[in-house]
Amino acid sequence: MGEKKKKEESQKKWKKILFVIAAVLFVVVMVISSMGMNWISGLAPVRPGDQVLIDFTMYNSAGTPFITTSQQLYKQQYSSGKGIMYAKPLTLTANQSLKQVIYPVQVYVAENGGSWEEFALYNAEYNALSNGVVGMRANEKKTVLFSSASSMSAFFSPEEMASAHVNITTLEVGDSLAMGVSETPNATASNVSTVSYIRLGEITRKSPQGVVVDFGYPSAEITVNSFTSR
């Protein structure tokens, strides 16, 4: 009788263990079901044509961030008196070239009371980001280089700066300078209405004849927040 009792108790014990295992598996299945296919996309890389949401920070030639989606970095730079713009995360299509010259990005500019403006992301920069995300996975970070940065310097005479309501005598090398740009730079001269976008540059040279402003950003650090397969 003692042997039979032990056997019954052993069977009850195993039934309890099997019940616990079944309950755990049920919970796991429910969690995966609630996630849909997102858990799979987290393992898969970004492919051409996917819709990708990214965080980004763009840097100038000195390695200073000029525009970022990081609130922490924005507050840190702004409190130090450095020119920087806060941007919303960017949605783009992987490996798809931009047809228009400028892709507008919503940015917050703290000067003059603070306002939301549209930043000019040039097509060469957009294309580099679009190509750069291919092969990345969710939460992965990467540095993307912009080959177009070297050709984005412009010279402005004191008269041209005055027409933009900027006193050239107050400017120094290393200062940040926000200026409006458009897809049709000669529109004003030809009395054609155009949309203007903001671009933050750095003064790299100053002389009595004028200033050289570098509007190019050599690199950007990006993080894939999420993406949707095509």
N, C-alpha and C positions, 0 to 999 in steps of 0.2 A: 504493500500500500504506500509506503514511504517513497518508493521509486516512482510510482505513478503520480504521486502528488508533485514531486520535483519536476517531472516531465510536463505536467499541466501548467505549473508556474513558469517554466521556461518558455512554453508556447505563448503564454500571456505576455511575457516580457518582450518577445520578438514581435508580437502583434502591435505592442505599444511603439516599438522602434520603427516598424514599418509605417505605422500611422503618422508618426512625426515626420519621417522622410517624405511621405505622400503630401503632407501639409506644406512642407517647405517647398517642394516642387511646384505645388499649386500656386504659392505666393510668387515664385520666380516667373512662372508662366504669365500670371496676371500683370506683373511689372513689365515684362517684355511686351505684352500685348498693349499696355497703355502707352509705351514708347513708340509703338508702330515700327517703322523702318529706320527711325533716327539712330538707333544703336548700331545699325549696320553702316549707315552713312558716316558715322564717327570713325569707323575703321577704314573705310574706302577713301582714296585720294580724290581731289578735285579733278574733273575731266573737262575738256573743251566743251563749251556750251552750258556748263552749270552756272546757276545764279549763286554768287558768293557774297557774303556779308563780311567785311573786313574792318578791323581797327588799324589805324596807321599813324605814323609820325614821320613828317618830312624834315630833312636836315639841310642846312646850307653847307658851303664848302669848309667852314670852320667847325662843323660838327654841332652847330647850335640848332635846336629844334625851332621851326618856324610855324608849324601847324600840326596839331595833334588831336586825337580823339580821347586821350588820357586826361581825365579831370585832374588827377594828382600831379602829372607833369605840367599841365597848364597852370595850375595854381602856384606851383613851385617857381616856374619861370616868370610868371606875371608879378609875383611878390618880390622877385629880385630885380624888377624894373626892366626886364627884357621883353622885346616885342614878340608876341606869339598869339596865334589864333586858335580857338577851340572849334573843332569840327565834329559833326555827327558821323557815325560809322558809314562807310561807303559800300553801296551795292553795285556790283559790276558783273558782267558776263565773262566767264573765263575764256581766254584765247580768242577774243573778238575785238577787232580794230574799231576805233572810233572814227566816224566819218567827219563830224564837225571839228572845227579847230579847238574849241573850248568845251569842257564838260563842267558845268557849274556845281559847286559843292557848298552846302550850307555851313557857314562859319559864324562864330560869335566874336565880335570885335569890341573890346572893353572900352576903348577910347571914346570920348565925347558922350558919356552916359551909357554906352553899351548898346549894341544893336546886332541883329542877325543880317549878314550880308551873303553875297554869292562869290565864292572864291573861284578863280580861274585855274582849273586843272587842265593843262594843255594835252592835246591828243597823244603826243609822244609819251607823256608821263602816264596817262590812262592806259595806253597800250602796254607799257612796261609792267604795270601792276596786273593787268588782265592776263598777260603771258606768265607773269611770275607766280600766280596762284595755282597754276596747273601742276598737279602732283602733290600739292600740300594737303594736309589733313586738318580736321577740326582742332583748334587751339594751338596749331603749329605756328611758330614765328619764323620770319625770314627777312633778310635785307635785300631790297631791290635797288639796282643802280639805274640812274637816268643818264643816258648818253647825250641827251639834248641839253644838259645843264650848262655846258661850256659856251653855248651860243646865245645865252639869254642875258647878256650885259648890254646896257644902253647908256648913252651919254646925254646929259641934259645941261643946257646952258642956264645961267642965272635968270634969263628972260623966260625960258620955258618953265623953270621951277616957280617963278613968280606968277605965271599964268595959272599954275596949279595951286596957288595960294601957299607956297612954301618959300620961306626966306632962306636962301642958300647960306647965309652967314651963320645961321644957327646949327648947321649940319656938320658932323664930324665923321671921319672914317670909322666904320663899325656900327654906325647908327642904322636902325631899321626904318624903312620908309614904305608906307602903304600907298599904292597908286592904282588908278583905274586902268584897265586894259579892255580891249574889245576884239572881236573877230575882224572888224573893219577899221583899222587905225586911222584911215584918212576920211572917215565918215564926217567928222566935225568940220573939216575944211570944205567938204563938198555939200554941207548942210543936209546930210542924210542922218536920220535918227538911228541910233544904235543902242544896244544894251551894253552897259559897262560892268565889268567884274573886278573884284579887288585882287591885288597881288602884292605880297609883302617881299620887299627886296632889302639888300644890304649895301650900304655905300662903301665901295672898295677903293675909291680914289677921289681926291678933291683938289682943285686948282682954281685960280682966278677965272679960268675959262668955263668952269662948270664941274659937275660931279658925274662919276660913273657908278651906276646902280646895277648890282647883280641880282636878277630875278630868278636865277636858276637854282634848283635844288638837286644836288648830285645823288641823293639816296633817300630811301624811305624804309622804315621798319614796319612790317605788316604782320598782322595776326589774323588767321581765319577764325571768325566767330562761328559761322555756320554756312552751309551751302545746300542747295536743292538740285538734285540731279535732273538733267533735262529729260 
